[in-house]
């Protein structure tokens, strides 16, 4: 299709197709585009792939075009057939000025989508992004952005098909990550390698320790004391590199015949369901999390704590299982010198569904203590949000899911629960 001929026709008042208009958005200057806008198809019409004119403007890399289309009524919340908004397009291209403009405009960042999410095609290929897909070299030329976006969304949907996918989960640079953190998005929603880079870690997927060191110290172990500092070369490599347990098995050609010890999963810091909380001194504290990847014998829910200084150094603390149980998808709320750890999925068969786990971690001693509560608790609660109300001296719990009956699936939590820290009493607030 002769794009420029169609563009000229539009300027002269002749009709223009969606395809021609979208190409004009990419090719024309903002000044010429302004003349076209009053004479074309409706601004928010989508092509066969669900792409909008605003997405084309993002692809052009011109913030003036984005600003112009928004001023004329372009809807930034529309999604293409891969469920990507204009913000997602900007993020996938690491288009920092475009990301900043759309965030300042107030677009949804993926937590409260305006339109229903589209189901992902189960037959679409999945490319699991590794260190080569993030950083200075954004993507190998043979792997398209759309394929990476598909894989990120499918992997997230496998974890929780009901949760909207935040745009921060597709960032390609520290600059983009910082924009979302400035908006208040949690660092835990960023890709693993982005989190690691932000914390000053190498995140290159490389393991340097010897096979003997791996065989000696590769297994997950519980701490012997409350807040035991755990040091070994394999754990250090796994944190620095962001390598998975599966990566370690391939690296050392280690499979079932030499599990460490028999039936014990390989220790990994490639986890979901962690909490990551920033302390007043700038350190970050990671608690628990779950590794759930093939092979299944490396499945593990962790109860350790890793404290990062944000400049590449860290300390791993271990705990006896009866001092602090393995947990994932919990919340961690900083109050003075303590992190209050509430809820979590953990090892489901070991849990008492009638109780909500509450522990607090002392940021000075690095020790856990259980908080014994009373009142009407949310029972087994996970994937929720917690916030502290200093006036009420209470932690407010909202959202997430609850297990209230072992014979039934988890249900969405539609109530507010309040934990009064003056007397450690739960109460339920109807919404």
Residue, then its C-alpha position, 0 to 999 in steps of 0.5 A: x500500500x502506498x502510504x504517502x499517497x494515502x496520507x496525502x489523500x487524508x490531508x486532502x479530506x479523502x478516507x483513510x484505512x486503519x492500516x494506512x493511518x497507523x503507518x502515517x502515525x509512525x512515518x509522519x512528523x507530529x505537525x503533519x500528523x496533527x493535520x491528519x487526525x481530524x480526517x481519519x478513521x476513529x482514533x481508537x480503531x484497532x487493526x487485525x492484531x489489536x494494535x492501536x494508533x497509540x501503540x504505533x506512536x510508541x513504536x515510532x519512539x516519538x513522545x510528541x506523537x504520543x502526547x498528541x494522540x492522548x490529547x485527541x482522545x486515544x485510549x491508553x488502556x486498550x490491549x492488542x491480541x497479546x494483551x499488551x497496552x501502550x505502556x507495555x509496548x513502551x516497556x518492551x522497547x525500553x522506551x524510557x521517555x514514553x514510559x515516563x510520559x504514560x506513567x505521568x498520564x496516569x495509565x494503569x500499570x497492570x494492577x487494575x486493567x480497564x478491560x478483561x484480560x485475554x486468555x493465553x493460547x496454551x500452544x504458544x511457544x515459551x521462551x523463559x527469559x534468562x540473563x541474556x535477555x536483560x541488561x546491556x544486550x536487551x535481546x538476541x536478534x533471533x528472539x522477538x520482543x513479542x515472543x519474550x512478552x508472550x513467555x513472560x505473560x504465560x509464566x506469570x499466568x502459570x503462577x496465578x492465572x487470576x492476577x493481572x500482569x504488571x508492566x514492571x514485570x517486563x522491564x529491560x533496564x534499571x532506568x525503567x525499573x526505577x520509574x516503576x519503583x518511584x510509582x510505588x510498585x514492589x520490587x518483587x514484581x520485577x523480573x528476577x534478573x532485574x531485581x538482582x541487577x538492582x541489588x548489585x548482583x551479577x545475575x549472569x547465570x554462571x556458577x563458579x564453585x567446584x563440583x566437590x563444593x556443590x556436592x558438599x553444600x548444594x542441598x537446602x539445609x535448615x539453620x541450626x540456631x535462630x538466625x544462623x549465618x550460612x556461608x558456603x560457596x555454592x549458595x553464594x554463587x546461586x545468589x550472585x548468578x540468579x541461577x536456578x536449581x535446574x541450571x545447577x543440575x545441568x552445569x554439574x551434570x547432576x541428576x537423581x543418582x546424586x541428589x544432595x542428600x537423597x531426596x533433598x532439593x538443591x538450594x536455589x534463590x530463583x523463587x516466587x512468592x518471596x517478600x522483599x522489604x527495604x529497611x531504613x538503612x537502605x538494606x533489602x530483606x528477602x524472606x522465604x519463597x518457593x522454587x517450583x520448576x522441573x525437575x519436581x524433586x527440587x521443589x522447595x518452600x524456603x524459610x531463610x532470610x537474605x539481607x542485601x546491602x544493595x551494592x552486591x553484598x549479602x548475608x544468608x540467615x538460616x532458621x530451624x523449621x520449628x522456629x520459623x516455618x517455610x513460607x511463600x506468598x506471605x506479607x512482610x510489614x516493617x514496623x520500627x525494628x521488626x518485620x511482621x511476617x503474616x500468612x503464606x501458603x507454605x507446605x499446605x499439608x502441614x498447616x493448620x487452616x484455622x490459624x493465620x501465621x504471624x511472626x516477627x523478625x528483629x532487624x537487629x538480632x536477625x531472630x524470629x519470634x512467633x506472635x500469638x494472636x487471638x480473635x477472628x483471623x483470616x485463617x490461612x491467607x496468602x498473596x494478600x496486601x498488608x499495610x501499617x496504620x500507625x494511628x491504630x497501631x494495627x496492620x490492615x490485610x486486604x485482598x489475596x486468597x484464603x484456605x478455610x476448608x481443606x476439601x475446597x479450593x482457596x477462595x478470594x478474600x473479599x474482606x478487610x482484616x485488622x491485627x491490633x498490635x496493642x493486644x495482638x487481636x484480629x478483627x474482620x471488617x466487612x467491605 
